Amino acid sequence: MTLTVEATDLSLTYGGHHALQKLSFRLSDKKIYGFLGRNGAGKTSLLSILASFREQTSGSLTINEEAPFENPNVMQQVAFIYSKDYKDESDNVKEILEGVERYRPYFDKEYAQHLIQKFNLPLTKKVKEFSKGMQSALNVTIGLASRAPITIFDEAYLGMDAPTREIFYQELLEDQANHPRIMIISTHLVSEMDYLFDEVLILHKGSLVLQEEYESLISKGVSITGAASEVDEFVHSMKLLNVQQLGNTKSVMIYGELTERERKNAQQSGLEVGPISLQDLFIHLTEEGN
Ligand SMILES: Nc1ncnc2c1ncn2[C@@H]1O[C@H](COP(=O)(O)OP(=O)(O)OP(=O)(O)O)[C@@H](O)[C@H]1O
């Protein structure tokens, strides 16, 4: 099933606080979208509207032209996976998965079993007795195995250790390749997860700063590394995003592409030209004053 998410001037206010301000964007391709934003940027607020949990204050958000709020048609198509608290849950994994299977029309039971084994989760232990990381692994299992046409992971990795997160990322990439859908991942772990994203949306203080393909975004900057004096001379008229120096070696991130001539000059001056990271761009774009 192909779905289109369309937001137009979407705004959300809590009391007098403007959490989302006139966001407009469209998601229509089955790919992995990275939703990035600093603490309080509005990611969860936006994703909650998309997942039918909340209604906007003004503007619109539709999924195939239908408003999601309290709309059972839409709710079945969207899986919203967040750091759920299981403290009052008396069921074990087996019982929880049986419950999910009843309301998720595309749920793949065998794939869920495969993930449970991968994450090494005990089937019969009560979920409220799981560690935080194990609960997150269960959430991720539900999110992936539900195969909802719109799957949202809102910082779903909380508490997972590095090897467990790695299993999640590998499974996510593999399952997305086999069963493409609109996959949305909201995260702070930009440097760890950037390779997952096909497209990136950056939110800052409730506004959408950009929506762009990952590859095109990171091609918008370069890093220059070498002897400090050579680097300074080379970048003196360029827009700098970040400067780091260790002894006499300096590394500078610049915004903008280099011309062929500039690349040659850099080479002749013994400078190393490398790619910029999404994390550097993210930090720059969401700095105070930018
Ligand atoms: N229920 C609420 N009542 C009042 N204000 C809220 C509520 N939920 C969120 N906010 C405020 O709205 C803003 C956006 O919060 P939101 O949780 O959407 O951000 P976020 O980008 O998900 O942040 P984080 O990365 O820290 O989880 C914040 O200023 C937050 O304090």
Ligand as a Chemical Component Dictionary entry (heavy atoms), coordinates in Angstrom:
data_LIG
# 
_chem_comp.id                   LIG 
_chem_comp.type                 NON-POLYMER 
_chem_comp.pdbx_formal_charge   0 
_chem_comp.three_letter_code    LIG 
# 
loop_
_chem_comp_atom.comp_id 
_chem_comp_atom.atom_id 
_chem_comp_atom.alt_atom_id 
_chem_comp_atom.type_symbol 
_chem_comp_atom.charge 
_chem_comp_atom.model_Cartn_x 
_chem_comp_atom.model_Cartn_y 
_chem_comp_atom.model_Cartn_z 
_chem_comp_atom.pdbx_ordinal 
LIG N1  N1  N 0 1.942  17.611 27.314 1  
LIG C1  C1  C 0 2.628  18.744 27.213 2  
LIG N2  N2  N 0 2.230  19.861 27.854 3  
LIG C2  C2  C 0 2.905  21.017 27.744 4  
LIG N3  N3  N 0 4.035  21.159 27.005 5  
LIG C3  C3  C 0 4.478  20.094 26.354 6  
LIG C4  C4  C 0 3.821  18.824 26.413 7  
LIG N4  N4  N 0 4.507  17.938 25.647 8  
LIG C5  C5  C 0 5.546  18.618 25.144 9  
LIG N5  N5  N 0 5.557  19.911 25.555 10 
LIG C6  C6  C 0 6.502  20.965 25.180 11 
LIG O1  O1  O 0 6.529  21.049 23.757 12 
LIG C7  C7  C 0 7.875  21.209 23.288 13 
LIG C8  C8  C 0 8.194  20.074 22.329 14 
LIG O2  O2  O 0 8.257  18.861 23.065 15 
LIG P1  P1  P 0 8.495  17.457 22.343 16 
LIG O3  O3  O 0 8.385  16.397 23.396 17 
LIG O4  O4  O 0 7.609  17.359 21.165 18 
LIG O5  O5  O 0 10.010 17.621 21.865 19 
LIG P2  P2  P 0 11.061 16.528 21.358 20 
LIG O6  O6  O 0 11.705 17.113 20.151 21 
LIG O7  O7  O 0 10.417 15.200 21.210 22 
LIG O8  O8  O 0 12.093 16.543 22.572 23 
LIG P3  P3  P 0 13.076 15.390 23.157 24 
LIG O9  O9  O 0 14.081 15.109 22.096 25 
LIG O10 O10 O 0 13.680 16.058 24.350 26 
LIG O11 O11 O 0 12.234 14.204 23.519 27 
LIG C9  C9  C 0 8.759  21.263 24.535 28 
LIG O12 O12 O 0 8.991  22.614 24.850 29 
LIG C10 C10 C 0 7.914  20.602 25.607 30 
LIG O13 O13 O 0 8.201  21.146 26.877 31 
# 
loop_
_chem_comp_bond.comp_id 
_chem_comp_bond.atom_id_1 
_chem_comp_bond.atom_id_2 
_chem_comp_bond.value_order 
_chem_comp_bond.pdbx_ordinal 
LIG N1  C1  SING 1  
LIG C1  N2  SING 2  
LIG C1  C4  DOUB 3  
LIG N2  C2  DOUB 4  
LIG C2  N3  SING 5  
LIG N3  C3  DOUB 6  
LIG C3  C4  SING 7  
LIG C3  N5  SING 8  
LIG C4  N4  SING 9  
LIG N4  C5  DOUB 10 
LIG C5  N5  SING 11 
LIG N5  C6  SING 12 
LIG C6  O1  SING 13 
LIG C6  C10 SING 14 
LIG O1  C7  SING 15 
LIG C7  C8  SING 16 
LIG C7  C9  SING 17 
LIG C8  O2  SING 18 
LIG O2  P1  SING 19 
LIG P1  O3  DOUB 20 
LIG P1  O4  SING 21 
LIG P1  O5  SING 22 
LIG O5  P2  SING 23 
LIG P2  O6  DOUB 24 
LIG P2  O7  SING 25 
LIG P2  O8  SING 26 
LIG O8  P3  SING 27 
LIG P3  O9  DOUB 28 
LIG P3  O10 SING 29 
LIG P3  O11 SING 30 
LIG C9  O12 SING 31 
LIG C9  C10 SING 32 
LIG C10 O13 SING 33 
# 
